């Protein structure tokens, strides 16, 4: 039987490129990861401009080993932050992105790379995000795009957009999670020494930084909640664990973590369900109860809303050996 080729990720480089955002894609998709024990991505950098490419700041030059023809064989295409939102990208690049999208490739932008996707027409009547400093420009230049200014990343079918550079890391880890499951994504995050999962709906930035010790109560509360996900938790429970009033806790939680306690709990429960689906033989009902959703129906609802798949389909794809045989039920 012919072996399936690795998933090919192609990153677009260009003159005056955003070097850090290029490096994000290299770090997540381009480094060999033999410790994971699975086939990793095939990684390519292609050039949208001829010759040596200057990075922003002028101190570094790079050369793409391949041209835009590399996009024809890409499964995922990453466009780092574009050099100038007011500059129309090269027609050859836009046409190559359109062709790739038509044949089913996944198209990803980091920060102002969204302007390249918008110019290619890939975001017409779709939701998208970018760095907060560019949201008004994006909305004015492309009024058909439903710009979401206060989130980390947005998925619209096979098109993904992210906010600033750090959010690009969150989005790339999200793609790894979609491709390889929660545990593999967590291992990659540990090697990067970053949080394994930030919800795409979290806010881009904190307008007023907290004092150095202000987050200690929140840390106690979130750690406590992760150990008690099977309980029907609410703001009052988390506030008590943080030794704060519910009103103060709710305000500080949204300020520091950029999301609501309810949304955070829901995502933590989905992540816990992912891990159990990957590594245990528990039934969907047992997992739903163990992670605090109560019923399999509620678990399926949130799982599909967040991950766009069902628990059973996720298990079939990512379960370790033996975990895809559910106790007393045969194959899941």
N, C-alpha and C positions, 0 to 999 in steps of 0.2 A: 504494500500500500504506500502511495506517495506521501511523504511527510509534508505537513502543512508548513508553509513558510512563516517566519516571525512577522508580527504586526509591524509595519514600517511607519516610522514617524519621520516626517520631513519638516525641518524648520527653515523658514525663509530668512536669509540674511540680505542686507542691502547697504548701500553707502550711507554713512552717518547712522549706523544701526545702534540700537539700545543694547549695549553689551551685557548688562546684568540680566535683562530679560531673555536674551539668547542663552546665557549661562544657566538660567532656571531650567530651560528645556533640556540642555545638555546634562545637567545634574540629575534630573528625574528620569529621563528616557535614555540618555546616551551612555551612562556608566555601566560597565559590566557588573552583574550582581550574581555571581555563582553561588553565594550563600543561600539564595532563595530556592535553588533546586528546580527552577522552571525556565522554559525558554523566555528570554527577555526580548525587548524591542530591538528591531533593526533601526539604526539611527543615522540620518543623513542631514547634512546642512547644504542647502542649495542657495545659489546667488541670484538675486533679481537684477543685479547690475554687473557689468564686466569689470575685470581687473581686481586690484586690491581694494578692499572696502574699509573705509575709515569708521572707527567707532566714535560715539559721542565723547567729546573731550579731546580727541585728536591724538591721544597717546598710544593707541593700539591700532594695528591694521590686521585684517583677517582676509582669507580668500576661501570662498566656497568651492569645494571640490567638484560640484556639479552645478549645472544651470537649472532653469525652470523646468526642463524636461523631466527632472526627478519627481515633480509633482504628479506626473501621470501614473506612477506606481505607488503613491502614498495611500496608506490607510487613514492616517491622521496628519493634518497639516497645521503647524503652529506659526502664527504671524506675531512676532514680538512688537513692542511699541513702535508705531510708525514715526518717521523722523519729523514730520511736520503735518499736523491735521489739515492745514490749508492747502497742502500740495496733493494734487491728484496722483495716485500711484501709477506706475507704468501700465500701459494697456496690456502688454504681454502677461504681466502678473495677474491682472484682473481676469483676463480670459482663461488663464490656466486654473485659477481658483473656481471659476464658474464650471469649467469642464469637470474638475475633480468633484465638486459638489453634486453635479448631475449624475455622476457614476456611483455616488454613495460614500465618498470620503468624509471623514469627520474634520470639520474646520474649526480652529481654535484661535482666539486672539488674546493677547495679554496687553492690558492698559490701552494705549492709543492705537494699537493694532486693529482695534474695532473700526477705524476709519477706512482701512483697506477692505475689510469685509463689507462695510456699508457701500463703498464705491463700486464693489463688484455686484451689488444688488442682492446679497445673501441675507440681508436683515430687513427687507421690505415687509412691513406689517408684522414684525416680530419684536419681542422683548430683547433688550441688550443692556449692557452696562460698560462703563469705562472709569478711569480715574476721575474723582469728583471734580477736578479742575477743568475737565473736558466735557462734562455732561451737557452744559448749556450750549457749547459749540456743536456737539453731536446732534442735539435736539433741533437746533436752528438749521443746520445744513441738511438734515435728513428727517423731515417732520413725520414721515411714515413710521419711523422706528419708535417703539414704546420704550423710552429710556428709563431705566431704574437706577436712580443716582445713589441709593443708600445700601447697596448689596455688594457682596464680594465677587460673585460670579452668577451667570445666568445660562441655563441650558434651554435651547429652542430646537428640538429635534436633534439634528446632527451638527448644529452650529452652537459653539460655546464662546462666551465672552467673559472677560474678567476685569476687575477694577485695577488698582495699582500693582506694582511689581510683587509685593508680598501676596496679594490675592492671586497672582499668577501661579505661585507655588501651591496655594490651596486648590486651585482649579486642576493643576497637573496631577496632584495627589488624588483628586476626585476621579480623574480619568483612569488612573491606575486602579482605583477601587472598582470602577465599572468593569475594567478588563480582567482583573485578577482577584478581586474580593477584598474584604476588609482587613484580614490578617496580613496579606502581602503589602497592602498600602501602609499598614501600621509599621511593618519592618522597614520600609523605605523611609517613613517619617522619622523613625528612631535613628536611622543612619544620618538623616539631615538635621537631627536634633531640633525638630519642630513638633508642634501639636499634630497628632495624627488626623484630626478632622475638625475643620471649622465649617459650619453650615453656610452654604452660599447666600442665605438670606440675612446673615449677620451684617451689621453696619460696617462701612469702610473705615471709619476713623472715630476716635473718641475726642469730642470737642473740648472737654475739660479734663485733663489728666488728674487722677486721684492721688492723694497723699500716699507716701510709701507704704504705710501700714494699713491703708483703708481696705485693701482686698483680702486681708487675712480671714475675716468672717465669711466672705464669699467662698474662699478656698475650703474652709471647714464644711460649709454647706454643700458644695458640689461634691467633695469627697464622700461625705455622708450619704448624699443622694445616690451616688454610683454604687454604694454598698447596699442600698435598700430599694432598688428599682422595682422589686416585686410588689412594693406597697403602693397604694393610691395616693401619691404625693401631690401636694399643692404648695402654693406660695407660703401659706402659714407654716407648713412643716419645715420648709427650707429656711424661712426667716427665724424660726426657733433654733435650728441648728447653727445659724450664723449669729445668734444672740442679738438680733435686730428686730425692730418692728416690721410687720409686713409691708407697710408703705415705704419705709426707708430701704428695706431689702430689695423690693421691686425696682425702685429708682436706681439704686447702686448696681444692681445686676445688669440692667439695660445699659447703663452708662459704661460699665467696665467690660462687659462681654458682648455688647452690641446686639443682643437678642433678648427675647422674653424668657422668663423661667419655664413657661409652658412649652415653647418651641424647643428650648434646650433639652428639656426632659424627653420630649418626643424623639428628638434625634439621638439622644443617648440610648433610648430603648431600641430604636431601629438598629443602631450599631451593635448593641448587645445581642439582638436577634440574629444579625449577620454572623457574629462570631459563633453562636450556638448552631446555626444552620451549617456552618463550615466544619465544625469540629465535633458535633454530638449527633446521636441518633434519636434525640427527643422528637416527639411529634410536634406539629405546629401548635396544637392546643397547649401542650406542656411549655413550649417556648413562650407563647403569648402570656401565659400566667407567670412564668419566671421573670420576664422583663417588664411586667406591669401593665401590659395592654389588656389583660383580663380574658379576652376572647380571641379566637383565631380570626374572626371577621374584622375586629379592630386592627389586629396586627397586619392583615392583608391590605386593609385600607391605607394605613400609613406607609407600609412598605412600597406599595405601588405608587403612591403619591410622591414619595421621596426618591425612590430608586427606579421607578418605571418598569418594574418587573414583579413577579409574584414570589413569595417565599419558596415554593416548591421549585420554580424555575431557577432561582438563585442557588438553592441547594444542589440541584443537578449539575450546575456549572462549576461551583466552587468547593463542594464538599471534599474533605480529605478521604482517603481510602477507608471504606466501611461506614462513614458518616452518612452516606446517601441511602442507607437502609434503615428506614424508620422502624422503631420497635413495634412489632405486632402488626405492621401495616404493609410490609413489602416495600418496593421502591416508592420514594416520595413523589 
